[in-house]
Amino acid sequence: MPKTLFEKIWDSHVVHQESGQPAILYIDCHLVHEVTSPQAFDGLRLNGRRVRRPDLTVATMDHNVPTWSRALPITDPIAKQQIETLERNCQEFGIRLYGLDSPEQGIVHVIGPELGFTQPGMTIVCGDSHTSTHGAFGALAFGIGTSEVEHVLASQCLLQAKPKTFRITFNGKLPRGVTAKDIILRIIGEIGTDGATGYVIEYAGEAIRNLSMEERMTVCNMSIEAGARAGMIAPDEKTFAYLAGRQFAPQGEAWEKAVAYWKTLPTEEGATFDRELTLDANTLAPQVTWGTSPGMVTDITSNVPDPEAMPTENDRKATRRALEYMGLTPGTPLQEVKIDRVFIGSCTNSRIEDLRAAAKIAKGKKVAAHVNAMVVPGSQPIKKLAEQEGLDVIFREAGFDWRESGCSMCLAMNPDVLQPGERCASTSNRNFEGRQGAGGRTHLVSPEMAAAAAIAGHFVDVREWDNA
Amino acid sequence: MKPFTVHTGLVASLDRVNVDTDQIIPKQFLKRIERTGFGEALFFDWRFNADGSPNPDFELNQSRFQGASVLLARDNFGCGSSREHAPWALNDYGFISVIAPSFADIFYNNCFKNGMLPIKLSAEQVEELFQRTKTNEGYRITIDLEQEVITDNAGLRLEFKIDPFRRECLLKGLDDIGLTLQHTDKISAYEAQRVAFR
């Protein structure tokens, strides 16, 4: 029977399965960060267990690291303790760590692909819901809780029930100024934040095939915002070209073998999915979220919606509550909504292509006087490359802050935080209440849209800009 | 892990859809390196005013819900981040079970790892529980995991289903790392033939 990409990876990783029980699934790559791992390492110590495969485990620190100069001390004693705890744990259990002083440090979902740890056909987990990012390479990658982090550390396996499959086909070509971020926001708007719960999504179709690897990562990254266990895209020549020569990618003869294997992975003709959805890229517009859930999203040309027009009482209640929190009035054109802050960064949109796209918009312009804007590269290598290309100069001259790498104001665990009531155009992935700081108001957009909003001081339709 | 068999407790209701893990436990509390002590920060931004006083408008601050051990919620409870701090905070606060029409995947999974029982019921059944909670101060239910049934002292009887393996683990308080490690020989055999190019 023809198999899907997901089924091929799943089947080749089942170590053991008894009927009526979850599978014992082997994990090829385990990524670790400072926030969700301390209790897992403690659990190992408590039970006298070791890390089964330190060689398949990689750690970095990203969530609570300051993005100001690395030369400055970490002033938050609890954050400092968490960072030092990861250092100690990695040393004790023999795990490779990209620490604060590493030239390769960065957001866990950025450095995995960048260093070549992420490869097609793999199972990849991390104590972080945006692990779905790595699915862009045709890997089965998903987020886990801390108990499961401990499980993988101890056994290199997880107990998993087999999820269902969901193919989302995006036909057509993306118009100018419309991005991968708009694709995934549109999908979440269409199916809702629990629309894919229990499923692994495979993204397919012309618009997906045409995306670069970095753009594919943006799409897969926010699969979790649609409730999916994972999101994935079949590996192709772009995938292989991205990986070729990366530090931990196979080399020489192993590379040839690997590529031959990776080519066998894509979903076969005639394979069936539990669910299918088809959307059209040709008519897609830049997306902006207006509420406190990523599913509360609409076209930049639209107005703030009217709660009373929502179909169910729960929706009406949620919309009323969201608009009250966001300080928005129904019927207001989104392009009239003024912003105070701009954040360009996060595991969704902090890669070099994101920075180039934002810099192209910002070049030769000035951030609006009332706006405070920052750019946070996803990793040290991205920061370095951007500086070689002069992007930092473009940003700085336009009035953006240029920072060190980390998760930063995506979740505001570090000192980069919105003040109550501040409104932010953000390239991150979650617009939950308080996500970027208690009382902060987040609107999710693409890097192009964020840069344009920084300059205009309010949301704008970037398609109307000549340099989009 | 402490087994979960039969539990009778006070029900508290939280009438909001898409309650995310950033609300359940805001990020500023994720820096702790222990599993305990998160209850104080549960629903922090909703529970407390800016000056630290309890917010009287937040449901769980009502005196009638003090001491509740069952949380009644709406669709897609626990969406967002994978942080296990969310079930830790609920548990530390006193909740041992959450009932909702649907849960986010990772949160649902994380509950079982901590001896907590998330129960999915139909929207109508959840609505029925909301009504009973609203109209009966001190409303309590009994959750029988062995029988997979929820009852109250006014004739309610709601059946629910839990995956048999998860049910068994909860009933016996089994540590699933221990279960997997019983198969170490199979893991070694898998590793010996595993395709790895690195």
Boltz contact constraints between the chains, C-beta under 6 A:
constraints:
  - contact:
      token1: [A, 15]
      token2: [B, 186]
      max_distance: 6.0
  - contact:
      token1: [A, 15]
      token2: [B, 187]
      max_distance: 6.0
  - contact:
      token1: [A, 15]
      token2: [B, 190]
      max_distance: 6.0
  - contact:
      token1: [A, 16]
      token2: [B, 183]
      max_distance: 6.0
  - contact:
      token1: [A, 16]
      token2: [B, 186]
      max_distance: 6.0
  - contact:
      token1: [A, 20]
      token2: [B, 164]
      max_distance: 6.0
  - contact:
      token1: [A, 21]
      token2: [B, 165]
      max_distance: 6.0
  - contact:
      token1: [A, 22]
      token2: [B, 165]
      max_distance: 6.0
  - contact:
      token1: [A, 24]
      token2: [B, 180]
      max_distance: 6.0
  - contact:
      token1: [A, 24]
      token2: [B, 183]
      max_distance: 6.0
  - contact:
      token1: [A, 26]
      token2: [B, 190]
      max_distance: 6.0
  - contact:
      token1: [A, 35]
      token2: [B, 30]
      max_distance: 6.0
  - contact:
      token1: [A, 38]
      token2: [B, 33]
      max_distance: 6.0
  - contact:
      token1: [A, 39]
      token2: [B, 35]
      max_distance: 6.0
  - contact:
      token1: [A, 78]
      token2: [B, 31]
      max_distance: 6.0
  - contact:
      token1: [A, 79]
      token2: [B, 31]
      max_distance: 6.0
  - contact:
      token1: [A, 82]
      token2: [B, 31]
      max_distance: 6.0
  - contact:
      token1: [A, 82]
      token2: [B, 33]
      max_distance: 6.0
  - contact:
      token1: [A, 85]
      token2: [B, 33]
      max_distance: 6.0
  - contact:
      token1: [A, 128]
      token2: [B, 82]
      max_distance: 6.0
  - contact:
      token1: [A, 129]
      token2: [B, 81]
      max_distance: 6.0
  - contact:
      token1: [A, 129]
      token2: [B, 82]
      max_distance: 6.0
  - contact:
      token1: [A, 143]
      token2: [B, 82]
      max_distance: 6.0
  - contact:
      token1: [A, 143]
      token2: [B, 106]
      max_distance: 6.0
  - contact:
      token1: [A, 145]
      token2: [B, 82]
      max_distance: 6.0
  - contact:
      token1: [A, 145]
      token2: [B, 84]
      max_distance: 6.0
  - contact:
      token1: [A, 145]
      token2: [B, 110]
      max_distance: 6.0
  - contact:
      token1: [A, 146]
      token2: [B, 84]
      max_distance: 6.0
  - contact:
      token1: [A, 147]
      token2: [B, 113]
      max_distance: 6.0
  - contact:
      token1: [A, 151]
      token2: [B, 177]
      max_distance: 6.0
  - contact:
      token1: [A, 154]
      token2: [B, 177]
      max_distance: 6.0
  - contact:
      token1: [A, 155]
      token2: [B, 180]
      max_distance: 6.0
  - contact:
      token1: [A, 155]
      token2: [B, 181]
      max_distance: 6.0
  - contact:
      token1: [A, 157]
      token2: [B, 180]
      max_distance: 6.0
  - contact:
      token1: [A, 157]
      token2: [B, 187]
      max_distance: 6.0
  - contact:
      token1: [A, 159]
      token2: [B, 176]
      max_distance: 6.0
  - contact:
      token1: [A, 193]
      token2: [B, 18]
      max_distance: 6.0
  - contact:
      token1: [A, 193]
      token2: [B, 79]
      max_distance: 6.0
  - contact:
      token1: [A, 194]
      token2: [B, 76]
      max_distance: 6.0
  - contact:
      token1: [A, 194]
      token2: [B, 102]
      max_distance: 6.0
  - contact:
      token1: [A, 197]
      token2: [B, 105]
      max_distance: 6.0
  - contact:
      token1: [A, 229]
      token2: [B, 105]
      max_distance: 6.0
  - contact:
      token1: [A, 250]
      token2: [B, 197]
      max_distance: 6.0
  - contact:
      token1: [A, 254]
      token2: [B, 197]
      max_distance: 6.0
  - contact:
      token1: [A, 258]
      token2: [B, 197]
      max_distance: 6.0
  - contact:
      token1: [A, 293]
      token2: [B, 18]
      max_distance: 6.0
  - contact:
      token1: [A, 314]
      token2: [B, 17]
      max_distance: 6.0
  - contact:
      token1: [A, 318]
      token2: [B, 17]
      max_distance: 6.0
  - contact:
      token1: [A, 411]
      token2: [B, 27]
      max_distance: 6.0
  - contact:
      token1: [A, 413]
      token2: [B, 27]
      max_distance: 6.0
  - contact:
      token1: [A, 432]
      token2: [B, 20]
      max_distance: 6.0
  - contact:
      token1: [A, 432]
      token2: [B, 22]
      max_distance: 6.0
  - contact:
      token1: [A, 434]
      token2: [B, 26]
      max_distance: 6.0
  - contact:
      token1: [A, 434]
      token2: [B, 45]
      max_distance: 6.0
  - contact:
      token1: [A, 435]
      token2: [B, 22]
      max_distance: 6.0
  - contact:
      token1: [A, 438]
      token2: [B, 45]
      max_distance: 6.0
